[in-house]
Amino acid sequence: MYCTRQITPDLTYIGASDRRLALFENIYPIPHGVSYNSYLLTDEKTVLLDTVDHSVCLQFMENLEHALNGRKLDYLIVNHMEPDHAATIGEIVLRYPEVTIVANAKTIDMINQFFAFNANERSLVVKEGDTLNVGKHTLTFVMAPMVHWPEVMVTYDTTDKILFSADAFGSFGALNGHLFDDEIDFNHQYLDEARRYYTNIVGKYGPSVQALLKKASSLAINMICPLHGLIIRKNIAEFVAKYNLWSSYTPEEKGVMIAYASIYGNTENAINVLANKLSEKGVKNIAVYDVSSTDCSFIIADAFKYDRWVFASPTYNAGIFPKMEYVLHEIKAHNLQNRTVALLQNGSWAPTSGNLMKNILADLKNVNLLDNIPTIKSALKENQLQSLEELADCLK
Ligand code: FEO
């Protein structure tokens, strides 16, 4: 059975959610599922805005057929070619052979890379600022390269002032009946997963996001329709403000994010002592994560959120504990900057993890790496409490 919702009299939500997938992009845990959003605009012409992942193809096709209500499909606008949105383009072309694909030249090249049919023969190639009139609605195309793929563009409906924003302003999480941000408590039920989605998927490309935000600031926007998650119509200014912070690597809040590795609990003990001291010194936001039990994507999200970090690791095979090393490389890969960072090392006979961690983080821009790296040899001792006290003083 079709499962759609009306957004405006002319615009229908025809996407679907997947609650079975364990790992989005085969890497990010999605305990609450994910939605693949697609939209059908019905005017003098019919316009499909992006498709969906293979996993929800049947539901999507049923939704599309229902929303078309017997009409033919005139246009498919492809804003983003990543397969979670583009995997079913081939199926669309088979079912609606008269459809014209509206996309930029890079996208057309990618369609030809991913699919066997020749996209050049059925495409309308658009570039920055081009418009497409489909009756009452006029659509404008705005290029958004490297948010987070090179071919990405967004589409702006100048008539209803709706921005179809591709991955931007998306979130992890299946849609549980709600479609609009004003149908839930946005800050408490939505923002954490929206942050984890943005920071991990798009976070590396802050300057590209800043460029898109600059272009979008000249548009009057009533509604943002992303490719994942809720449609934003109430919290537009607040969400854009969050994007502005995240994409400029500006901490969202004051707080200390602590990620530690611990083999037998001794490094963990030192971190718990440090966390107590931070709290006693008045630090309100303290987030403590064991890198072996918390997926890195949650740590990356909080690294974007807070202004101070602590990384603590045992020495392992004369190096950094592997799961901590992965976290640090991810921090570096996401281009994070503008933070204060403290390190703590453990090593029973030749502690080296502290300097090795420092070497990975040394290239980050505008990061204050504290010189004091407390060393634990096997287990924290009474005479080392002062060094944790001093570290806490530097971080409070
Ligand atoms: Fe949701 Fe970049 O794909």
Residues whose N, C-alpha, C, O or C-beta is under 5 A from the ligand:
A	BS01	FEO	E82 D84 D167
